[in-house]
């Protein structure tokens, strides 16, 4: 079964807790702290795999969780790291944030366009530090350690877009499936009724010099950009292709349509779905020239293609145009004109892919951009005044500090106050108008605010 869009919930492994321990051995009366660190939780990683052709593995199972890290122990024994969970997806998968509450998608996390390319979609929590990390000149025997950091968890949307060099588009029964069967080893279902093809088919075509991947996209009709027919379900698969091969049925099929009208409908639908498709390199193919009485329609179509090519080049017939001025005349049934068309597609695809490769080499990797943006977002926090005398601090890093604190340990709470002050939270609260005695809320905890001028060194926690 062909599945090309799913939504899954991913959660990394929680970090293990650090250990609060002191060395206790014979003849070592002052061994000092020796608590080990907790292990980091595993990540949830998406990996593009060229051997997978759909997202069917995620049709029924929607929740995925990596292994958690184990807790640290005494004698500086660190906990084991949780194993990563690697989810394989097809090459050409776009990964987006998804908000289940609103049913809306967010920004793109990654676009996996190469075999083996990976992206971490849910990071495991950091392991808590053992008490050996908190020794200072004035704190020789820290009696606290950090708890493990909670892992990231959220929903993501996976959308597969076929990675083909050329896409065959056209009205239903234009002969797309017959053509892909002629030029490649693909064997799609072929019949004399509309919408025989219900899922895209991929085939590899070869010429003497080059090979290319071609996709047979299910037939489009007027209004496809609005979802009519198979509309949005498969128009997305055209977006990645370097070349559009537009197949026109010269016979008008059993409805007796005008081939020029069919040509205009498909051209219009591509442009309405995505403006960049209007200027995508294109080859126009007239199919079924073996049928008697199609000569006049073929000549009219050839004139129209040439005129559109000149118009797309800004009115200069000698300038490069995204539309090939030549109309390729074939019969997918008899094979007439097929080799010439294959050679034209292969040559054009090779030139386009080479130009794209050169352009890509000059750009920074998308996943690296995401990593940097995610790290910067992680450090940000915001102070929001909920009402008079009540403030909330919101931010991933600040919230993790609070969650990792052992609230049964007064030393750990005092250390949290010191960390938040160094992180700039106290200054931000003062700038927002917080005064001594105001209530400060972070995650599920509430505190009374005490500025730097206050003599006390620790928070006074309130019950929510």
Phi, psi and omega in degrees: 000141182265112178241124185237008174207127178217164175233131183228153176258126182240141179218127175287173177278139177293150178284149177284155181281144173288161185254137172259108186211153176234144181292127179229103179222158175298139178068012174234080186291333181234068184290333179084174182291144178214030180287133179277163180277152173284153179283148177290147175284156179286156177265156169261120187239134172263134181231125179286130183229118183292346180276355180256135185247354177204178181257028185297334180298342183249017181287321184251330178259124187239353183242129183224134184222133178278168181285145179276160175280154179270162184284153174287165180227176178291176183060031178057034178271114183277149178287156180283147177285141176289146180289141174291149173255114182258120178255123182272136180227160179294151171298134183101013181273129175262130182250125180233155170293146177224133182251104186297326183298319183259347182073021182252153175262150180254212183285162179286130177273316182199159176231102188272097188251358181232145177299130180090351179292139183231160174211136176275118183259344176212111182280142174287156180286149175289144176289145178291148180275140176287170186291351176295336184281348188251017176284130175228180180294335180254345179243087186277336183225072181298125182258041177209160176218167179274147170281166178290150180279134175296147182277162173288144173211138180188173176266146173227152176253130177252123179234121181267131174238127186302139177261081180244153177281323182223141179244132176269117180237159180162178178292162176303141178066023178283346179108018182295314181294322178296322181291315181295328176292329179287320189262354181216183179271002179294144180231073179286165176290132181233127179205167186263046174218154184297153177058037172297319178274119181251347177225152178296144175244141178248142175216153177253120179255146183230140172240185180296327186256323187224166170231156180208157179261129182241141180245132175264105183269134179310150186303142179255154176227173178297131183092008182299325182294342177263002178103001179293150183065233177263354171018244185299335183302327186232351175299331180298334183284351177272339189300326185274342188291143179284331187222136174258127176252106185269114182264127179243128178276111182292339183275344184075009178058192185292342179278348181068036181290158175279123180305324179293325176295318177299317180300316181291322181299311182294318178301317180293317183296321179297317181292323181288329179289314180207123186300329180293338178289338180293334181248012178290136177310139189216141173241133180257133184236127174264116183256158177072041177288350178284346181279127180299145176088010181260001186297317184294317178296325180294319180293320179296320179293321179298319179294320181292319180297317180296318179295318179294325179296317179294319179296321180291338179268013178081022178089359180258111184290349180260355179274160177292138180231144176295339179261122177296125184291344181272135173268121180271122185255121185221168166229108178295339180283313184265342181094359181296130177078000185292314183297320178296319179294316179302316180296321180294317179296314182299316181296316181294316181297317180301316180294320181291317180292325178294318178295321179292323180297316180297319179293320182294325181296337181271357182254154176284147179299137184296320183292331176290321177299317179297317181301314181294318180295321180294320180294318179295320179294327182295327184277345184283147172217162184222141176256123182240128176274116182279320177198182181296123179080007180230125181232149174239136176254125183237129178171138185305311185293315180298317181295323179295322178303317182292316182296327183280355182276135175278107187279000174267359186239116183295326178296321180295323179292320178296322179294323177300317179301319179295318180295316182295324178295316179294331181281351177095008182292318181298316179297320180294323178294317178296321179294330180278355176103011180289140179235162180307133180096346177291157180268129179243126181248132175223123185052240182257017182246154176226142184224160169269137183280133176227113185287176182297338180282349181280143185285336184287154186254359187221165177285151166254110185283142177252157175271127178279000000 
